[in-house]
Amino acid sequence: MPNNTSPQADEVELRPLSARSVVLSLLLGLHPPELPVRDLVRSVEPFGIAGSTLRAALSRMVTAGDLRRADSVYRLSDRLLERQLRQDDAVHPETRPWRGDWEMVVITATGRGPAERAELRTELTRLRLAELREGVWLRPANLLRALPDDLGQVAERCTARPDRAAPELSANLWPLDAWAGTGRALLARVAHARRPSDRFTAFAAVVRHLLADPVLPPELLPADWPGARLRDVYADYRRELAEDARVRDGREEAAGHPRA
């Protein structure tokens, strides 16, 4: 049974951001996901991250395959571009009208090791499926998204209409009240954050929370569901960051310092 205990606004988890996590959060929110090193240096200053610390982190990230470097511009690697696509989907998931059907995925493969099983669970959770019992995953069929081609090698997909009432089943599969409570707490944190570093940290938590949104049909959600409001405030924040970058670039070009 999901845990539906809702946190208070001051209890919501805001992870401290390292130089690496700040860089990744910045680039994951940009289209295209790239910045010159001088813009990165200015962007991390509000977090108390020195230029030398940033450059060391950038070097490690290139070596680890997180970033690619061309001259003085750093860009997300192909692997992290996939993560950006997932993040974009979390902010703007594509849905269709729900007609009462449920997606069901039944695991049929046997003999898999713990690492393979854990990887499959992570993938099914990312696809916003929930586990009814061991090996049986389902969700309302209201999402427009492709399932991985290799999923058919380990599972069978089908459409189902469970006997249990859909609202009751949804509440059993997902901690809806707890998710909503955390979402409202994050909205409060965002509204009261004033320093750039506090806002950045709060919005990073908003993105993580949206990744766990089951994106259920409206008729299966509790009252005052905060999903749409979280998406709206994050979209506004991302536009604000992009506008700041555009204005900064315009000032540099006007001063005779075109962006690298």
N, C-alpha and C positions, 0 to 999 in steps of 0.2 A: 504494500500500500504506500503511495507517495506521501512524503512528509509535507503537510500543508501549513506548517508554522511560518508566519510572515515576520520578517525582520522589521525593526524600527528603522527610521531614516538614518540614525547615527550608527546602526549596526551593520549596514550593508558593506560588503567587502570591497575595498578600493586597494588594489595591489600597488605597492611601491614600484615605480618604473625605473629600470636600469637604462643605460645608454642604448643597449640593443633594443629593448622593448619600446623606447621612445621613437627610435628610428623606424622600426617596423610599423608602429602605429601611425606615424606620419605618412609613410609611403603607401600603406594599405588604404589610406583614405584619399589618395590622390589619383587622378587620371590625366595623363599617364603617371605611373608610380615611380617618379624619378625626381631627384633634386641635386643641384650642385653642392659641393661640400661647403661652400660659404653659406648657403641657405640653411643647410643642416646645422652648422655651427650656431647661427643665430637662433634657430628653432629650439635647440636644446638648452640655451642659456637660462631660460626661466626655471629649469629643473636643477640648476647648480652643477651642470655637467660641463667640465672644462673642455676646451678644444682638443687638448692632448688626449683626454679620456675618450672623446668622441672618435678621434682618428684611430686610436688603438682598437676601439670597438668595430669601426668600419673595416679595418684590416682583417680582424677575426671573422667578420661576417662574410667577407668575400672568400676567405679561405674555406669557410664552412658551407659555402654554396647558397647563402641567404641572399646575397647581393651580387650584381655584376657592375663592373666599373668601366666607363669609357671616358678617358681623359679625367676630368674632375667631377664627372656626373655619376651618381650612384643610382642604380635601378634594381627593382625586385628581380630575383631569379625566376626562371620558369616555374619552379616548384612553388614559390610563394605567390606567383600570379594565380595559381589555382586556389590558394587560400583567399586571395582577394576576391575571386569570383564567388566563393562561398560566403564571404562577408557581404558582398553586394547583394547576394540572394537573401541573406538574413535581413537586410534593410528593406529590400523590395521583392518579397517572394511573389511568384506568379500563382494565382489561384483560379479556380473555376467554380461555378455554382455546384453545391453539393446536393446529390440526389439520393443520399442514404446509403450508398455503397461504401465498403471499406476495402482498402488495400491489405492483403495478407501475404506475408513472406514466411515460408516454412523452411527451416534449415534441414537439408537432406544429407549433406556431406558428413562423413564420420572419419575418425582417425586423425583429426587435426590437433596440433599442439596448442598449448596455452596462448602462445603469442599470436597464432593465427586466429584463434577464437576471439581474443581481445581485439584484434584488428577488425574483425568482422563486426563485432558489437559496436565499435566506434563508428564504423561506416554506416551501419543501420541507424544508429542514433543521429548521425549527421543528416541522414535522409529524412529525419523527423518521424521515424517509426518508433513504436514503443513495444516492449516485450510483455506479452500477455502471460506467457509461461515459457519455460526453457525451450528455445528453438522456434517459437511462434511469435512473430512480430506483426503489428498492424497499425493502421491509422485511417481516418476518414479519407476517402478518395477525392479530395478537393485541391490537391496540389498539381501544378503543371511543372514537372521536372523529370529529367531523364534518370533512369536507374543505371548503374554501371553495367557494362556488357558482361563482365565476368561474374556478376551475381548469379547468373543462371547455372554456373558450374557448381555452386554449393547450396542452392536453394530453389524452391519452386514458388512462383508467384500466382496468386489467384485473387478473385474478387469475392467478397463475403458480405453477408448481412447478419450480424450477430443477433441472437435472441434478446440479449440484455439491452435495456434502454440506452440509447447512444449517450445522453448526458452522464448517466451513471458510469458507463464504461470509460468515457473520457476522463472523468474525475478519478477513476481507479488507475488509469494508465499514466497520467501526468499530474504533478503537484500544482494544480492550476492556481489555487488560492495563494500558495507560497510564491509562485512565479509572479503573480499579479502584485503581491505585497512588496516584493523586492523591486519590481518595476516602478511602483509608485514612490518607493524610497529613493530610487535613482533619479526620478524626475525632480524630487525635492532637492537632492544634492546638486543636480545640474542648475536648478533655478537659483540656488544660494551661492554657488561657486563664483568667485570674482577674479581670483588670480589666474593667469593663463595656465599655470601648472595644475591648479586644482580642477579647472574645467577640462583640461586634457585628460587627466586621470579619471574623472567622472565619466567622460564620454567613452574612454576605453572600456570601462565597466559596462556601459550601456551596450556596446557592441558585443561583448561576451555574453550578456544577458539575452540579446536578440538571437544569438546563435542557438539558444536553448528554447526559443519560442516554438511550441508545437504547430502554430499557424492553423488552428482548428476553424471549422466553419463558425460563423458568428453565433448560430443558434446553440452551439455546444459550449460557449464561453460563459464564465461568470459575468455578472454585471460589472460595469466600470473597468473593463479589461484595458490595460494601459499600452498594449502593443502598438497601436497606431500612433499614439502620442510619442512613444519612445522613438519610433521611426521618423516622425516629423522633426523632433528636436535634433536628432542626429543628422538628418539630411540638411537642416539649416546650418548646423555647425560645420559640416563638411563644405558647404557652399561658402561659408565665412572663411575657412582656411584657404580655399581655392582663390577667393577674391583677394585675400591678403597677399598671396603669392603673386597674383597678377599685378596688383598695385606695386609691389616691391620690384618686380621685373621692369615695370614701366619707369619707375624712378631710376633704376640702374641704367637702363638704356638711354634715358634722357640725360644722364650724367656722363654718358660716353663709356659705360661699362656694360656692354651686352652680356646677357646670361651665357654662361659656358655651356 
